[in-house]
Amino acid sequence: MSDEVHLFDTNILVHAYTISDERKHAVALALVERVWAGEEAATTLQNLCELFFVVTRKVAKPIPPSVAESVLRGSLLGSQWTVIDRTPETVFKAIEFLKFSPTHFWDTLIAACMLEHGIHTIVTENERDFKRIPGITIVNPFKKTSAV
């Protein structure tokens, strides 16, 4: 990654901790392992909550809640991940984004949170929604032309 802190979206974390697609799992796991090894990266509290829900209930082979909890504990309590959260102003900024660019509210909330914390790059496969939000650069690690 570059010197700029990148934010990891939920879908990258889900691919890292579950195997529904072998190639995506390998790519995502390698990225996450770099963070656990000391490379600086961020995620939002919302992303971690979504991760817990998805990996324990929505994937084809859910992982036990205790395993998902361990991942969250490490992310929230360890020093490897910068975990950012929203404020009331974040919600209003997300609503502003929706006024000129219809997309999913939860994605605009993540984007607003990123920008409030000076993070402009998101690692995600969700290009469709995040490309609509000004000030956000998308890195899709599953595209052959992408470099993270």
Long-range contacts (C-beta under 8 A, 24 or more apart in sequence): 1-34, 1-39, 1-40, 1-41, 1-148, 2-121, 4-119, 4-120, 4-121, 5-40, 5-41, 5-42, 5-82, 5-119, 5-121, 6-41, 6-42, 6-119, 6-121, 6-122, 6-123, 6-139, 6-148, 7-41, 7-42, 7-43, 7-44, 7-47, 7-84, 7-110, 7-114, 7-119, 7-121, 7-122, 7-123, 8-32, 8-35, 8-41, 8-42, 8-43, 8-47, 8-122, 8-123, 8-124, 9-43, 9-47, 9-110, 9-122, 9-123, 9-124, 9-125, 9-126, 9-130, 10-47, 10-50, 10-51, 10-54, 11-124, 11-125, 11-126, 12-123, 12-124, 12-125, 12-141, 13-43, 13-47, 13-48, 13-51, 14-51, 14-54, 14-55, 14-59, 17-51, 17-55, 17-63, 17-68, 17-71, 18-55, 18-59, 18-61, 18-63, 19-61, 20-59, 20-60, 20-61, 23-142, 24-125, 24-142, 27-141, 27-142, 28-141, 31-123, 31-141, 31-148, 35-80, 35-81, 36-74, 36-80, 38-80, 40-82, 41-80, 41-81, 41-82, 41-123, 42-81, 42-82, 42-83, 42-84, 42-114, 42-117, 42-119, 43-75, 43-81, 43-82, 43-83, 43-84, 44-83, 44-84, 44-85, 44-86, 44-110, 44-113, 44-114, 45-76, 45-83, 45-84, 45-85, 45-86, 46-85, 46-86, 46-106, 46-109, 46-110, 46-113, 47-110, 48-72, 48-75, 48-76, 48-83, 50-106, 84-113, 84-114, 84-116, 84-117, 84-119, 85-113, 86-112, 86-113, 86-116, 87-116, 89-116, 90-116, 97-132, 97-133, 101-132, 101-133, 102-132, 103-129, 103-132, 103-133, 104-129, 107-133, 108-133, 111-135, 111-136, 123-148
